[in-house]
Amino acid sequence: MPDTLFGLDGKVAAIVGGGSGIGAAVAIGAAVQGARVIVLDADEAAAIVVAARIGGHAHAAHLDIRDAGAVRAALEGIARGQGRLDIVVCTPSINVRKPILQYAEDEFDRVVAVNLKGSFNVLQAAGRIMTQQGGGSIVIFSSIRSQVVEPGQSVYAMTKSGIVQLVRAAAAEFGSAGVRVNAVAPGVVETPLTAPIKANAEWYNAYAAKSALKRWARADEMVGPTLFLVSDAASYVTGTILFADGGWTAIDGRFTPPL
């Protein structure tokens, strides 16, 4: 087994949403494994901070994934400047927690625009580049909410479930060109997005208790699953959803009987 199985030496990686949370952790992790990393984020200042932390040949730029033209220009610019684009990871998402009957149209549009349309824009732009160059790996972030839901999660869950089917379709369409497409589905992760939940001890602890490991994940615990999928170790893995959820979906609804 080669020592380079999990390494990313010389590969060009665009990490979308790399300015904070899981995206920042993945960007740093990819650089540690030898990738040339470009950090893309709607918050350019945050992306610059992460790129500076990485150092070396890392770059940063602003990107709003809701803008298909901007996504295409950014990824094509990277491919031109670096000579190729081997890895694209897309992490951004937003959530408006409300019952269906209280959801406003603008809230629906906002969540769908980032989570679903934004992911599609990244996947389409990356797919165009990678199918033409004859290889590459794309990872889009889904969620446990693609499988299990709770009140107030309707639109978010809908988008995360949509990502699953989007990834599967892309894997089927891009596979003959040597391009792999997969998704990571985290459970509850401590990030800026989930900070309001962490501030509520009862809510935070209830979520911790739902996993087999009885705790939340750290953002850096999403690095391994993501980098596995983009590495040569996963060279025959495409169209799959890797659940990094501490066993949440495996034991959902579990009752421990008196044994």
C-alpha contacts under 8 A as a table, 3 or more apart, distances in Angstrom:
res1	aa1	res2	aa2	distance
1	M	5	L	7.36
2	P	5	L	5.63
3	D	6	F	7.63
3	D	7	G	7.80
4	T	7	G	4.78
4	T	8	L	7.71
5	L	231	S	7.00
5	L	232	D	5.47
5	L	233	A	5.12
6	F	33	Q	7.79
6	F	227	L	7.59
6	F	228	F	6.54
6	F	231	S	5.38
6	F	232	D	6.22
6	F	233	A	5.61
7	G	33	Q	5.22
7	G	34	G	6.65
7	G	231	S	6.58
7	G	232	D	7.70
8	L	11	K	5.54
8	L	30	A	7.04
8	L	33	Q	5.26
8	L	34	G	5.00
8	L	35	A	5.05
8	L	231	S	6.45
9	D	33	Q	6.52
9	D	34	G	4.10
9	D	35	A	5.30
10	G	34	G	6.35
10	G	35	A	5.56
10	G	36	R	6.51
11	K	34	G	7.41
11	K	35	A	4.88
11	K	36	R	6.05
11	K	85	L	7.60
11	K	86	D	5.75
11	K	87	I	7.31
12	V	35	A	5.76
12	V	36	R	4.82
12	V	37	V	6.16
12	V	38	I	7.85
12	V	82	Q	7.17
12	V	84	R	6.86
12	V	85	L	5.27
12	V	86	D	5.19
12	V	87	I	6.17
13	A	30	A	7.58
13	A	35	A	6.26
13	A	36	R	5.98
13	A	37	V	4.90
13	A	38	I	6.21
13	A	85	L	6.58
13	A	86	D	6.04
13	A	87	I	4.43
13	A	88	V	5.77
13	A	89	V	7.76
14	A	37	V	5.96
14	A	38	I	4.80
14	A	39	V	6.18
14	A	40	L	7.00
14	A	75	L	7.72
14	A	85	L	7.65
14	A	87	I	6.16
14	A	88	V	4.87
14	A	89	V	6.47
15	I	18	G	5.30
15	I	23	G	6.54
15	I	26	V	7.44
15	I	27	A	5.94
15	I	37	V	7.18
15	I	38	I	6.23
15	I	39	V	5.23
15	I	40	L	5.98
15	I	88	V	5.93
15	I	89	V	4.94
15	I	90	C	6.33
15	I	91	T	7.91
16	V	23	G	6.85
16	V	39	V	6.44
16	V	40	L	4.74
16	V	41	D	5.90
16	V	63	L	7.87
16	V	88	V	7.38
16	V	89	V	5.92
16	V	90	C	4.75
16	V	91	T	6.16
16	V	92	P	7.14
17	G	20	S	6.83
17	G	23	G	5.11
17	G	24	A	7.29
17	G	39	V	7.42
17	G	40	L	5.85
17	G	41	D	4.66
17	G	42	A	7.30
17	G	90	C	6.47
17	G	91	T	5.39
17	G	92	P	5.18
18	G	21	G	7.61
18	G	22	I	7.45
18	G	23	G	3.90
18	G	24	A	4.25
18	G	25	A	7.59
18	G	26	V	7.31
18	G	27	A	5.97
18	G	39	V	5.15
18	G	40	L	5.76
18	G	41	D	5.90
18	G	47	A	6.19
18	G	50	V	7.41
18	G	91	T	7.72
19	G	23	G	6.45
19	G	24	A	5.23
19	G	39	V	6.82
19	G	40	L	7.03
19	G	41	D	5.58
19	G	43	D	6.76
19	G	44	E	7.50
19	G	45	A	7.98
19	G	46	A	4.70
19	G	47	A	4.07
19	G	48	I	7.57
19	G	49	V	7.51
19	G	50	V	6.07
20	S	23	G	5.80
20	S	24	A	4.70
20	S	25	A	7.59
20	S	46	A	6.89
20	S	47	A	7.67
20	S	50	V	7.93
20	S	191	T	7.96
20	S	192	P	7.74
21	G	24	A	5.50
21	G	25	A	6.48
21	G	190	E	7.90
21	G	191	T	5.00
21	G	192	P	6.50
21	G	219	A	5.90
22	I	25	A	5.11
22	I	26	V	6.12
22	I	91	T	7.09
22	I	191	T	7.16
22	I	219	A	4.77
22	I	220	D	6.71
22	I	222	M	6.62
22	I	223	V	7.58
23	G	26	V	5.10
23	G	27	A	6.09
23	G	90	C	7.78
23	G	91	T	5.83
23	G	92	P	7.83
24	A	27	A	5.08
24	A	28	I	6.25
24	A	50	V	6.49
25	A	28	I	5.29
25	A	29	G	6.06
25	A	219	A	6.33
25	A	220	D	5.29
25	A	222	M	7.83
25	A	223	V	6.37
26	V	29	G	4.94
26	V	30	A	5.94
26	V	220	D	7.26
26	V	222	M	7.35
26	V	223	V	4.98
26	V	226	T	7.33
26	V	227	L	7.60
27	A	30	A	5.24
27	A	31	A	6.35
27	A	37	V	6.58
27	A	38	I	7.93
27	A	39	V	6.81
27	A	50	V	7.91
28	I	31	A	5.20
28	I	32	V	6.31
28	I	50	V	7.62
28	I	54	I	6.03
29	G	32	V	5.06
29	G	33	Q	6.40
29	G	223	V	6.30
29	G	227	L	7.81
30	A	33	Q	5.12
30	A	34	G	6.56
30	A	35	A	5.52
30	A	36	R	7.99
30	A	37	V	7.10
30	A	227	L	6.84
31	A	34	G	5.06
31	A	35	A	4.80
31	A	36	R	6.31
31	A	37	V	6.11
31	A	54	I	6.83
32	V	35	A	7.33
36	R	57	H	6.23
36	R	58	A	6.17
37	V	51	A	7.97
37	V	57	H	7.27
37	V	58	A	4.98
37	V	59	H	6.63
38	I	51	A	7.52
38	I	58	A	5.65
38	I	59	H	4.75
38	I	60	A	5.55
38	I	61	A	7.70
39	V	47	A	5.64
39	V	48	I	7.61
39	V	50	V	7.36
39	V	51	A	6.35
39	V	58	A	7.46
39	V	59	H	6.11
39	V	60	A	4.56
39	V	61	A	6.47
40	L	44	E	7.42
40	L	47	A	6.20
40	L	60	A	5.81
40	L	61	A	5.14
40	L	62	H	5.72
40	L	63	L	5.67
41	D	44	E	5.73
41	D	46	A	7.54
41	D	47	A	5.80
41	D	61	A	6.74
41	D	62	H	5.24
41	D	63	L	5.09
41	D	64	D	6.94
42	A	62	H	5.36
42	A	63	L	4.91
42	A	64	D	5.01
42	A	65	I	7.82
43	D	46	A	5.46
43	D	47	A	6.45
43	D	62	H	6.47
43	D	63	L	7.93
44	E	47	A	4.97
44	E	48	I	6.16
44	E	60	A	7.23
44	E	61	A	5.79
44	E	62	H	4.60
44	E	63	L	7.67
45	A	48	I	5.12
45	A	49	V	6.40
46	A	49	V	5.13
46	A	50	V	6.46
47	A	50	V	5.22
47	A	51	A	6.19
47	A	60	A	5.46
47	A	61	A	6.71
47	A	62	H	7.59
48	I	51	A	5.07
48	I	52	A	6.04
48	I	59	H	7.44
48	I	60	A	5.20
48	I	61	A	7.29
49	V	52	A	5.12
49	V	53	R	6.20
50	V	53	R	4.99
50	V	54	I	6.30
51	A	54	I	5.05
51	A	55	G	6.09
51	A	58	A	5.31
51	A	59	H	5.67
51	A	60	A	5.88
52	A	55	G	4.91
52	A	58	A	7.38
54	I	58	A	6.39
55	G	58	A	5.81
63	L	70	A	6.87
63	L	71	V	6.78
63	L	74	A	7.48
64	D	67	D	5.85
64	D	70	A	7.16
64	D	71	V	7.30
65	I	68	A	6.69
65	I	70	A	7.46
65	I	71	V	5.95
65	I	114	V	6.77
65	I	118	G	4.62
65	I	119	S	7.27
65	I	121	N	6.66
65	I	122	V	6.85
66	R	113	A	5.91
66	R	114	V	5.78
66	R	117	K	6.47
66	R	118	G	4.73
66	R	121	N	7.30
67	D	70	A	5.34
67	D	71	V	6.29
67	D	118	G	7.53
67	D	121	N	7.66
68	A	71	V	5.12
68	A	72	R	6.16
68	A	118	G	7.69
68	A	121	N	5.30
68	A	122	V	7.79
69	G	72	R	5.15
69	G	73	A	6.11
70	A	73	A	5.07
70	A	74	A	6.00
71	V	74	A	5.18
71	V	75	L	6.22
71	V	121	N	6.64
71	V	122	V	6.26
71	V	125	A	6.77
72	R	75	L	5.46
72	R	76	E	5.94
72	R	121	N	7.77
72	R	122	V	7.64
72	R	125	A	5.09
72	R	126	A	7.87
73	A	76	E	5.21
73	A	77	G	5.85
74	A	77	G	5.11
74	A	78	I	6.32
75	L	78	I	5.08
75	L	79	A	6.24
75	L	85	L	7.86
75	L	125	A	6.87
75	L	126	A	6.75
76	E	79	A	5.05
76	E	80	R	6.11
76	E	125	A	7.88
76	E	129	I	7.11
77	G	80	R	5.12
77	G	81	G	5.97
78	I	81	G	5.10
78	I	82	Q	5.77
78	I	83	G	7.83
78	I	84	R	7.46
78	I	85	L	6.91
79	A	82	Q	5.36
79	A	83	G	5.36
79	A	84	R	4.37
79	A	85	L	4.98
79	A	129	I	7.61
80	R	83	G	5.22
80	R	84	R	6.64
81	G	84	R	7.90
82	Q	85	L	7.33
84	R	133	Q	7.53
85	L	88	V	7.67
85	L	129	I	7.35
85	L	130	M	6.93
85	L	136	G	7.09
86	D	130	M	7.32
86	D	135	G	7.13
86	D	136	G	4.54
86	D	137	S	6.24
87	I	136	G	5.89
87	I	137	S	5.01
87	I	138	I	5.88
87	I	230	V	6.55
88	V	126	A	6.86
88	V	137	S	6.54
88	V	138	I	4.87
88	V	139	V	6.39
89	V	138	I	5.86
89	V	139	V	4.75
89	V	140	I	5.92
89	V	141	F	7.95
90	C	119	S	6.79
90	C	122	V	7.13
90	C	139	V	6.32
90	C	140	I	4.87
90	C	141	F	6.24
91	T	140	I	6.39
91	T	141	F	5.22
92	P	114	V	7.28
92	P	115	N	6.91
92	P	141	F	7.77
93	S	111	V	7.60
93	S	114	V	5.97
93	S	115	N	4.87
94	I	111	V	5.87
94	I	114	V	6.84
94	I	115	N	6.67
94	I	156	Y	7.67
94	I	193	L	7.38
95	N	111	V	6.16
95	N	153	Q	7.95
95	N	155	V	7.98
95	N	156	Y	5.75
96	V	107	E	6.89
96	V	111	V	7.13
96	V	152	G	7.93
96	V	153	Q	7.79
96	V	155	V	7.96
96	V	156	Y	7.41
97	R	152	G	4.71
97	R	153	Q	5.80
98	K	102	Q	6.25
98	K	103	Y	6.06
98	K	151	P	7.70
98	K	152	G	4.31
98	K	153	Q	6.98
99	P	102	Q	5.39
99	P	103	Y	6.43
99	P	151	P	6.34
99	P	152	G	4.56
99	P	153	Q	7.60
99	P	154	S	7.51
100	I	103	Y	5.30
100	I	152	G	7.00
100	I	154	S	6.65
103	Y	107	E	6.62
103	Y	108	F	6.82
104	A	107	E	5.24
104	A	108	F	6.36
105	E	108	F	5.10
105	E	109	D	6.16
106	D	109	D	5.03
106	D	110	R	6.05
107	E	110	R	5.09
107	E	111	V	6.33
108	F	111	V	5.48
108	F	112	V	6.20
108	F	155	V	6.76
109	D	112	V	5.25
109	D	113	A	5.81
110	R	113	A	5.15
110	R	114	V	6.46
111	V	114	V	5.55
111	V	115	N	5.94
111	V	116	L	7.83
111	V	155	V	7.15
111	V	156	Y	6.83
111	V	159	T	7.97
112	V	115	N	5.33
112	V	116	L	5.14
112	V	117	K	6.26
112	V	155	V	7.52
112	V	156	Y	7.88
112	V	159	T	6.41
113	A	116	L	6.00
113	A	117	K	4.86
113	A	118	G	5.96
114	V	117	K	5.95
114	V	118	G	4.70
114	V	119	S	7.18
115	N	118	G	5.67
115	N	119	S	5.95
115	N	156	Y	7.82
115	N	159	T	6.03
115	N	160	K	7.35
116	L	119	S	5.19
116	L	120	F	6.11
116	L	159	T	5.40
116	L	160	K	7.54
116	L	162	G	7.01
116	L	163	I	6.67
117	K	120	F	4.98
117	K	121	N	6.09
118	G	121	N	5.06
118	G	122	V	6.36
119	S	122	V	5.22
119	S	123	L	6.09
119	S	140	I	6.94
119	S	163	I	7.50
120	F	123	L	5.03
120	F	124	Q	5.91
120	F	166	L	7.60
121	N	124	Q	5.25
121	N	125	A	6.13
122	V	125	A	5.30
122	V	126	A	5.98
123	L	126	A	5.24
123	L	127	G	5.78
123	L	138	I	7.27
123	L	140	I	7.87
124	Q	127	G	5.02
124	Q	128	R	6.21
125	A	128	R	5.33
125	A	129	I	6.64
126	A	129	I	5.32
126	A	130	M	6.07
126	A	138	I	7.46
127	G	130	M	5.16
127	G	131	T	5.79
127	G	174	F	7.09
127	G	179	V	7.71
128	R	131	T	5.60
128	R	132	Q	6.35
129	I	132	Q	5.40
129	I	133	Q	6.33
130	M	133	Q	5.06
130	M	134	G	5.92
130	M	135	G	5.36
130	M	136	G	5.43
130	M	177	A	7.96
130	M	179	V	6.44
131	T	134	G	5.07
131	T	135	G	6.24
131	T	136	G	7.84
131	T	174	F	6.40
131	T	177	A	5.22
131	T	178	G	7.22
131	T	179	V	6.37
132	Q	135	G	7.98
132	Q	177	A	7.70
134	G	177	A	5.18
134	G	178	G	5.67
134	G	179	V	7.00
135	G	177	A	6.32
135	G	178	G	4.57
135	G	179	V	4.67
135	G	180	R	7.76
136	G	178	G	6.91
136	G	179	V	4.80
136	G	180	R	6.38
137	S	179	V	5.71
137	S	180	R	4.76
137	S	181	V	5.88
137	S	229	L	7.78
137	S	230	V	5.43
138	I	179	V	7.77
138	I	180	R	6.27
138	I	181	V	4.76
138	I	182	N	6.38
138	I	230	V	7.07
139	V	181	V	5.93
139	V	182	N	4.99
139	V	183	A	5.20
139	V	184	V	7.02
139	V	226	T	7.20
139	V	229	L	7.36
139	V	230	V	7.31
140	I	163	I	7.46
140	I	167	V	7.45
140	I	181	V	7.95
140	I	182	N	6.57
140	I	183	A	4.82
140	I	184	V	6.59
141	F	163	I	7.73
141	F	183	A	5.42
141	F	184	V	5.02
141	F	185	A	6.09
141	F	186	P	7.86
142	S	145	R	7.88
142	S	146	S	6.85
142	S	160	K	4.89
142	S	161	S	7.18
142	S	163	I	6.04
142	S	164	V	6.70
142	S	183	A	6.11
142	S	184	V	5.80
142	S	185	A	4.64
142	S	186	P	7.17
143	S	146	S	5.63
143	S	147	Q	7.97
143	S	157	A	7.97
143	S	160	K	5.92
143	S	161	S	7.97
143	S	184	V	7.18
143	S	185	A	3.93
143	S	186	P	5.05
143	S	187	G	6.42
143	S	243	F	7.85
144	I	147	Q	5.58
144	I	148	V	6.14
144	I	185	A	5.60
144	I	186	P	6.05
144	I	187	G	5.49
144	I	243	F	7.28
144	I	245	D	7.12
144	I	248	W	7.90
144	I	249	T	6.90
145	R	148	V	4.96
145	R	149	V	5.39
145	R	153	Q	7.77
145	R	156	Y	7.54
145	R	157	A	4.85
145	R	160	K	6.45
145	R	161	S	7.25
146	S	149	V	7.69
146	S	157	A	5.37
146	S	158	M	6.97
146	S	159	T	7.79
146	S	160	K	4.93
146	S	161	S	4.00
146	S	162	G	7.74
146	S	164	V	7.40
147	Q	157	A	7.95
147	Q	161	S	7.10
147	Q	249	T	7.67
148	V	249	T	7.33
149	V	153	Q	6.31
149	V	154	S	7.53
149	V	157	A	6.75
150	E	153	Q	5.86
150	E	154	S	7.93
151	P	154	S	7.23
153	Q	156	Y	5.45
153	Q	157	A	5.68
154	S	157	A	5.28
154	S	158	M	6.06
155	V	158	M	4.92
155	V	159	T	6.28
156	Y	159	T	5.28
156	Y	160	K	6.28
157	A	160	K	5.07
157	A	161	S	6.02
158	M	161	S	5.22
158	M	162	G	6.10
159	T	162	G	4.90
159	T	163	I	6.30
160	K	163	I	5.11
160	K	164	V	6.75
161	S	164	V	5.25
161	S	165	Q	6.93
162	G	165	Q	5.38
162	G	166	L	6.12
163	I	166	L	4.85
163	I	167	V	6.01
163	I	183	A	7.91
164	V	167	V	5.30
164	V	168	R	6.35
164	V	183	A	6.93
164	V	241	I	7.06
165	Q	168	R	5.02
165	Q	169	A	6.10
166	L	169	A	5.22
166	L	170	A	6.13
167	V	170	A	5.10
167	V	171	A	6.07
167	V	181	V	5.97
167	V	182	N	5.94
167	V	183	A	6.67
167	V	239	G	6.00
167	V	240	T	7.85
168	R	171	A	5.10
168	R	172	A	6.35
168	R	181	V	7.47
168	R	182	N	7.53
168	R	239	G	4.51
168	R	240	T	7.06
169	A	172	A	5.13
169	A	173	E	6.23
169	A	239	G	7.66
170	A	173	E	4.99
170	A	174	F	5.78
170	A	175	G	7.95
170	A	181	V	6.47
170	A	239	G	7.64
171	A	174	F	5.38
171	A	175	G	5.51
171	A	179	V	7.44
171	A	180	R	5.96
171	A	181	V	5.02
171	A	182	N	7.42
171	A	238	T	5.95
171	A	239	G	4.95
172	A	175	G	5.64
172	A	239	G	7.33
173	E	176	S	7.24
174	F	177	A	5.56
174	F	178	G	6.87
174	F	179	V	5.37
174	F	180	R	7.04
174	F	181	V	7.95
175	G	178	G	5.15
175	G	179	V	5.19
175	G	180	R	6.13
175	G	238	T	7.95
176	S	179	V	7.37
180	R	235	S	7.97
180	R	237	V	7.14
180	R	238	T	5.03
180	R	239	G	7.38
181	V	238	T	5.30
181	V	239	G	5.68
181	V	240	T	7.80
182	N	229	L	7.09
182	N	237	V	7.76
182	N	238	T	5.51
182	N	239	G	5.11
182	N	240	T	5.19
182	N	241	I	6.11
182	N	242	L	7.82
183	A	239	G	7.70
183	A	240	T	6.38
183	A	241	I	4.77
183	A	242	L	6.22
184	V	225	P	7.25
184	V	226	T	6.70
184	V	241	I	5.70
184	V	242	L	4.83
184	V	243	F	6.03
184	V	244	A	6.94
185	A	241	I	6.53
185	A	242	L	5.89
185	A	243	F	4.63
185	A	244	A	5.91
185	A	245	D	7.16
186	P	189	V	7.11
186	P	222	M	7.37
186	P	243	F	5.94
186	P	244	A	4.74
186	P	245	D	5.01
187	G	216	W	7.84
187	G	217	A	7.44
187	G	243	F	7.68
187	G	244	A	6.32
187	G	245	D	3.91
187	G	246	G	6.90
187	G	248	W	6.84
188	V	194	T	7.99
188	V	207	Y	7.23
188	V	208	A	7.94
188	V	216	W	5.60
188	V	217	A	6.22
188	V	245	D	6.99
189	V	194	T	7.19
189	V	216	W	5.67
189	V	217	A	4.58
189	V	218	R	5.64
189	V	219	A	6.08
190	E	193	L	7.95
190	E	194	T	6.05
190	E	195	A	6.97
190	E	198	K	7.74
190	E	216	W	6.73
190	E	217	A	6.27
190	E	218	R	5.50
190	E	219	A	6.23
191	T	194	T	5.41
191	T	195	A	6.31
191	T	218	R	7.85
191	T	219	A	6.59
192	P	195	A	5.11
193	L	196	P	7.58
194	T	197	I	5.45
194	T	198	K	6.55
195	A	198	K	5.05
195	A	199	A	6.35
196	P	199	A	5.18
196	P	200	N	6.91
197	I	200	N	5.30
197	I	201	A	7.75
197	I	203	W	6.19
197	I	204	Y	5.73
198	K	201	A	6.42
198	K	203	W	7.39
198	K	204	Y	5.12
199	A	204	Y	7.50
200	N	203	W	5.43
200	N	204	Y	5.97
201	A	204	Y	5.02
201	A	205	N	5.95
202	E	205	N	5.32
202	E	206	A	6.08
203	W	206	A	5.13
203	W	207	Y	6.36
204	Y	207	Y	5.40
204	Y	208	A	6.37
205	N	208	A	4.93
205	N	209	A	6.20
205	N	215	R	8.00
206	A	209	A	5.18
206	A	210	K	6.56
207	Y	210	K	5.19
207	Y	211	S	7.33
207	Y	215	R	7.74
207	Y	216	W	7.45
208	A	211	S	6.01
208	A	213	L	7.95
208	A	214	K	4.91
208	A	215	R	4.20
208	A	216	W	5.36
209	A	212	A	7.58
209	A	213	L	7.98
209	A	214	K	4.72
209	A	215	R	6.64
210	K	214	K	6.66
210	K	248	W	5.98
210	K	252	D	7.27
211	S	214	K	5.11
211	S	215	R	6.69
211	S	216	W	7.98
211	S	245	D	7.21
211	S	246	G	5.38
211	S	247	G	5.40
211	S	248	W	4.26
211	S	249	T	7.99
211	S	251	I	7.38
212	A	246	G	5.80
212	A	247	G	4.98
212	A	248	W	6.21
212	A	251	I	6.97
213	L	246	G	5.58
213	L	247	G	7.05
214	K	246	G	7.97
215	R	246	G	7.92
216	W	246	G	7.99
217	A	221	E	6.36
217	A	245	D	7.77
217	A	246	G	7.57
218	R	221	E	5.40
218	R	222	M	7.56
219	A	222	M	5.73
219	A	223	V	7.54
220	D	223	V	5.34
220	D	224	G	7.92
221	E	224	G	6.42
221	E	225	P	7.83
222	M	225	P	5.71
222	M	226	T	6.28
222	M	244	A	7.01
223	V	226	T	5.24
223	V	227	L	5.97
224	G	227	L	5.27
224	G	228	F	5.95
225	P	228	F	5.19
225	P	229	L	6.47
225	P	242	L	7.31
225	P	244	A	7.13
226	T	229	L	5.31
226	T	230	V	6.59
227	L	230	V	5.14
227	L	231	S	5.91
228	F	231	S	5.21
228	F	232	D	7.81
228	F	233	A	6.27
228	F	234	A	6.16
229	L	233	A	7.45
229	L	234	A	5.29
229	L	237	V	7.26
230	V	234	A	6.81
231	S	234	A	5.80
231	S	235	S	7.06
232	D	235	S	4.82
234	A	237	V	5.04
237	V	240	T	6.92
244	A	247	G	7.71
245	D	248	W	5.47
245	D	249	T	7.16
247	G	250	A	5.12
247	G	251	I	6.32
248	W	251	I	5.63
248	W	252	D	5.79
249	T	252	D	5.09
251	I	254	R	5.24
